[in-house]
């Protein structure tokens, strides 16, 4: 998230500096960034979402490598636009060469990022030990506020019990997420 905010600040400052800098190459560079602003923002958001899914524990982190692989394809698309811009500014012939190589590079990078992401997930599952249980973990028990087991006649749950179970589920999910973040730091 800090990267996205930093990128937005840099773009705004670069646009403000166009009033003070008279270099045509600088104006062309800022124009290129402005033309590709939405692509860069999309790349940042996709990679951010991939990182968020990557921070979750096992079953929830499975979409992470797919999202990161899609983000890498968009990064390659941006680099192709950079080569196209360099060709237009410096009159070189780099872009046609990279355009033809992109048909090989894009699927290869997608597969490599996807495979390495799922390999990392499997490595965490098989070769790393489970999360170490520390002594500071809290165990929360459900209380029935003065209702003894003999007072309950039927097996139907009350709305209070369902609400308590829902709160416990949310607590467990958030607590596990916090432990995963602590482990990755």
ChimeraX attribute file (.defattr): number of C-alpha atoms within 10 A of each C-alpha:
attribute: neighborCount
match mode: 1-to-1
recipient: residues
	/A:1	10
	/A:2	7
	/A:3	11
	/A:4	15
	/A:5	9
	/A:6	11
	/A:7	16
	/A:8	14
	/A:9	12
	/A:10	12
	/A:11	15
	/A:12	13
	/A:13	11
	/A:14	19
	/A:15	16
	/A:16	11
	/A:17	14
	/A:18	15
	/A:19	9
	/A:20	8
	/A:21	11
	/A:22	10
	/A:23	9
	/A:24	10
	/A:25	11
	/A:26	14
	/A:27	17
	/A:28	13
	/A:29	16
	/A:30	18
	/A:31	15
	/A:32	14
	/A:33	17
	/A:34	16
	/A:35	11
	/A:36	15
	/A:37	15
	/A:38	11
	/A:39	16
	/A:40	18
	/A:41	14
	/A:42	15
	/A:43	22
	/A:44	19
	/A:45	16
	/A:46	19
	/A:47	21
	/A:48	19
	/A:49	18
	/A:50	22
	/A:51	16
	/A:52	12
	/A:53	19
	/A:54	21
	/A:55	18
	/A:56	19
	/A:57	18
	/A:58	13
	/A:59	8
	/A:60	11
	/A:61	18
	/A:62	17
	/A:63	15
	/A:64	23
	/A:65	24
	/A:66	18
	/A:67	21
	/A:68	24
	/A:69	25
	/A:70	18
	/A:71	23
	/A:72	20
	/A:73	20
	/A:74	20
	/A:75	19
	/A:76	15
	/A:77	16
	/A:78	16
	/A:79	13
	/A:80	18
	/A:81	16
	/A:82	17
	/A:83	19
	/A:84	19
	/A:85	17
	/A:86	16
	/A:87	15
	/A:88	12
	/A:89	12
	/A:90	9
	/A:91	10
	/A:92	13
	/A:93	13
	/A:94	13
	/A:95	18
	/A:96	14
	/A:97	10
	/A:98	16
	/A:99	16
	/A:100	10
	/A:101	11
	/A:102	17
	/A:103	10
	/A:104	11
	/A:105	15
	/A:106	18
	/A:107	13
	/A:108	13
	/A:109	17
	/A:110	18
	/A:111	14
	/A:112	12
	/A:113	21
	/A:114	20
	/A:115	15
	/A:116	13
	/A:117	22
	/A:118	17
	/A:119	13
	/A:120	13
	/A:121	19
	/A:122	13
	/A:123	11
	/A:124	14
	/A:125	13
	/A:126	9
	/A:127	8
	/A:128	9
	/A:129	8
	/A:130	9
	/A:131	10
	/A:132	8
	/A:133	8
	/A:134	7
	/A:135	6
	/A:136	6
	/A:137	9
	/A:138	8
	/A:139	6
	/A:140	9
	/A:141	7
	/A:142	10
	/A:143	9
	/A:144	11
	/A:145	6
	/A:146	7
	/A:147	9
	/A:148	8
	/A:149	8
	/A:150	6
	/A:151	8
	/A:152	10
	/A:153	7
	/A:154	6
	/A:155	6
	/A:156	8
	/A:157	9
	/A:158	9
	/A:159	9
	/A:160	10
	/A:161	14
	/A:162	11
	/A:163	11
	/A:164	15
	/A:165	13
	/A:166	12
	/A:167	12
	/A:168	15
	/A:169	12
	/A:170	12
	/A:171	13
	/A:172	13
	/A:173	14
	/A:174	12
	/A:175	14
	/A:176	15
	/A:177	15
	/A:178	13
	/A:179	17
	/A:180	15
	/A:181	13
	/A:182	9
	/A:183	11
	/A:184	7
	/A:185	5
